[in-house]
């Protein structure tokens, strides 16, 4: 609502109100840096997940080397697929944290000049919170699908109905991926 009385620079009350308003607006403007409390831990969490997933993959490679080349006795076939799927899932969650951290930084703190020089579909190029949520949702959906496949690897069917449920689940995931690709075809 506009001020009902005119601002008179010589009026001490008006000057005090203006200084108070400017001070409060300055406080509001600098409060945007509070998002760094989300940005920095997100990026550190992403780094931790990248390291953990990479070490897990290296462990799979070492186990495979020991089994096939060094003649190890422990069979890796029961665990290798699950271990790789878990590592890929961690990579995807790390990517979600990176997209979130950089997107929030760009939206609230400052533009990312290097990201803006790249193609607009780059994950770090977000223009709004809705676009950030959309990019994160895509990666989260992939992570959920990976988690689904990790769960499917160890399934043993008790009856034929279980196999039908699995087939319907895979069909639903395929439909979700198809619909997601239709929604983002123009990008």
C-alpha positions as CSV (number, residue, x, y, z in Angstrom):
1,X,0.0,0.0,0.0
2,X,1.5,3.4,-1.0
3,X,2.4,5.9,1.8
4,X,-0.5,8.1,2.5
5,X,1.7,11.1,3.2
6,X,4.4,12.4,0.9
7,X,8.0,11.7,1.9
8,X,9.5,15.0,3.0
9,X,13.3,14.8,3.2
10,X,13.4,17.5,5.8
11,X,11.0,15.7,8.1
12,X,13.0,13.7,10.7
13,X,10.3,11.1,11.0
14,X,10.3,10.5,7.3
15,X,14.2,10.2,7.2
16,X,14.1,7.8,10.1
17,X,11.4,5.7,8.4
18,X,13.4,5.7,5.1
19,X,16.6,4.6,6.9
20,X,14.7,1.9,8.8
21,X,13.1,0.7,5.6
22,X,16.5,0.7,3.7
23,X,18.1,-1.2,6.6
24,X,15.4,-3.8,6.6
25,X,15.6,-4.2,2.9
26,X,19.4,-4.6,3.1
27,X,18.8,-7.3,5.8
28,X,16.3,-9.0,3.5
29,X,18.7,-8.9,0.5
30,X,21.6,-10.3,2.5
31,X,19.5,-13.0,4.1
32,X,19.7,-14.8,0.8
33,X,23.1,-16.1,1.9
34,X,21.3,-18.3,4.4
35,X,20.8,-20.8,1.6
36,X,24.5,-21.5,1.8
37,X,23.6,-23.5,4.8
38,X,21.9,-25.9,2.3
39,X,24.3,-25.4,-0.6
40,X,27.6,-26.3,1.1
41,X,26.4,-29.5,2.9
42,X,24.7,-30.6,-0.3
43,X,27.9,-30.3,-2.3
44,X,29.9,-32.0,0.6
45,X,27.3,-34.8,0.7
46,X,27.7,-35.2,-3.1
47,X,31.4,-35.4,-2.8
48,X,31.1,-38.0,0.0
49,X,28.7,-40.1,-2.1
50,X,30.9,-39.9,-5.2
51,X,33.9,-41.1,-3.1
52,X,32.0,-44.0,-1.5
53,X,30.4,-45.2,-4.8
54,X,33.8,-45.0,-6.5
55,X,35.4,-47.1,-3.7
56,X,32.5,-49.6,-4.0
57,X,33.1,-49.9,-7.7
58,X,36.8,-50.3,-7.2
59,X,36.1,-53.1,-4.7
60,X,33.9,-54.9,-7.3
61,X,36.7,-54.6,-9.8
62,X,39.3,-56.0,-7.3
63,X,36.9,-58.8,-6.4
64,X,36.4,-59.7,-10.0
65,X,40.2,-59.6,-10.6
66,X,40.8,-61.8,-7.6
67,X,38.1,-64.3,-8.7
68,X,39.0,-64.5,-12.4
69,X,42.7,-63.9,-12.5
70,X,44.1,-64.8,-9.1
71,X,41.8,-67.8,-8.7
72,X,39.9,-66.6,-5.7
73,X,37.5,-69.1,-4.1
74,X,34.7,-66.7,-3.1
75,X,32.0,-66.6,-5.8
76,X,31.2,-63.0,-6.8
77,X,28.2,-63.7,-9.0
78,X,25.7,-63.4,-6.2
79,X,26.8,-59.9,-5.2
80,X,28.4,-58.2,-8.1
81,X,25.2,-56.9,-9.8
82,X,23.8,-55.7,-6.5
83,X,27.0,-53.9,-5.6
84,X,27.2,-52.1,-8.9
85,X,23.5,-51.1,-8.7
86,X,24.0,-49.7,-5.2
87,X,27.0,-47.7,-6.4
88,X,25.0,-46.3,-9.4
89,X,22.2,-45.4,-7.0
90,X,24.7,-43.5,-4.9
91,X,26.1,-41.7,-7.9
92,X,22.6,-40.6,-8.9
93,X,21.8,-39.3,-5.4
94,X,25.1,-37.4,-5.5
95,X,24.0,-35.9,-8.7
96,X,20.7,-34.8,-7.1
97,X,22.7,-33.1,-4.4
98,X,24.9,-31.3,-6.9
99,X,22.0,-30.1,-9.0
100,X,20.2,-29.0,-5.8
101,X,23.2,-27.2,-4.4
102,X,24.2,-25.4,-7.6
103,X,20.6,-24.6,-8.5
104,X,19.8,-23.1,-5.1
105,X,23.0,-21.1,-5.3
106,X,22.2,-19.8,-8.7
107,X,18.6,-18.9,-7.9
108,X,19.3,-17.2,-4.5
109,X,22.9,-16.0,-4.4
110,X,24.5,-15.4,-7.8
111,X,24.5,-16.5,-11.4
112,X,27.0,-19.2,-12.4
113,X,28.8,-17.6,-15.3
114,X,30.5,-20.8,-16.4
115,X,27.2,-22.7,-16.5
116,X,25.5,-20.0,-18.5
117,X,28.1,-20.2,-21.2
118,X,27.1,-23.8,-21.7
119,X,24.0,-25.1,-23.4
120,X,20.7,-24.2,-21.6
121,X,19.7,-27.8,-20.9
122,X,22.8,-28.2,-18.7
123,X,21.6,-29.4,-15.3
124,X,23.2,-26.3,-13.5
125,X,21.2,-23.9,-15.7
126,X,18.0,-23.4,-13.8
127,X,15.9,-20.3,-14.2
128,X,13.2,-21.0,-11.5
129,X,12.4,-23.2,-8.6
130,X,10.0,-25.2,-10.7
131,X,12.7,-25.9,-13.2
132,X,15.1,-27.0,-10.4
133,X,12.4,-29.3,-9.0
134,X,11.9,-30.8,-12.4
135,X,15.5,-31.5,-13.0
136,X,15.9,-33.1,-9.5
137,X,12.7,-35.1,-10.0
138,X,14.1,-36.7,-13.2
139,X,17.2,-37.9,-11.4
140,X,15.2,-39.0,-8.4
141,X,13.0,-41.1,-10.7
142,X,16.0,-42.7,-12.2
143,X,17.4,-43.5,-8.7
144,X,14.0,-45.0,-7.7
145,X,14.1,-47.2,-10.9
146,X,17.7,-48.3,-10.0
147,X,16.6,-49.1,-6.5
148,X,13.7,-51.1,-7.9
149,X,16.0,-53.2,-10.1
150,X,18.3,-53.8,-7.1
151,X,15.3,-55.2,-5.2
152,X,14.3,-57.3,-8.2
153,X,17.7,-58.9,-8.4
154,X,17.2,-60.9,-5.2
155,X,13.6,-61.9,-5.8
156,X,12.6,-65.5,-5.7
157,X,9.1,-66.3,-6.8
158,X,6.8,-68.2,-4.4
159,X,4.0,-68.5,-7.0
160,X,3.2,-67.4,-10.5
161,X,1.3,-64.4,-9.3
162,X,4.5,-62.9,-8.0
163,X,6.0,-63.0,-11.5
164,X,2.9,-61.3,-12.9
165,X,3.3,-58.5,-10.2
166,X,6.9,-58.1,-11.2
167,X,5.9,-57.9,-14.9
168,X,3.3,-55.2,-14.1
169,X,5.8,-53.3,-12.1
170,X,8.3,-53.3,-15.0
171,X,5.5,-52.2,-17.3
172,X,4.6,-49.3,-15.0
173,X,8.2,-48.2,-14.9
174,X,8.5,-48.4,-18.6
175,X,5.3,-46.3,-19.0
176,X,6.7,-43.8,-16.5
177,X,9.9,-43.4,-18.5
178,X,8.0,-43.1,-21.7
179,X,5.7,-40.4,-20.3
180,X,8.8,-38.6,-18.9
181,X,10.5,-38.6,-22.3
182,X,7.3,-37.2,-23.9
183,X,7.2,-34.4,-21.4
184,X,10.8,-33.4,-22.0
185,X,11.0,-34.0,-25.7
186,X,11.3,-30.3,-26.6
187,X,14.3,-29.8,-24.3
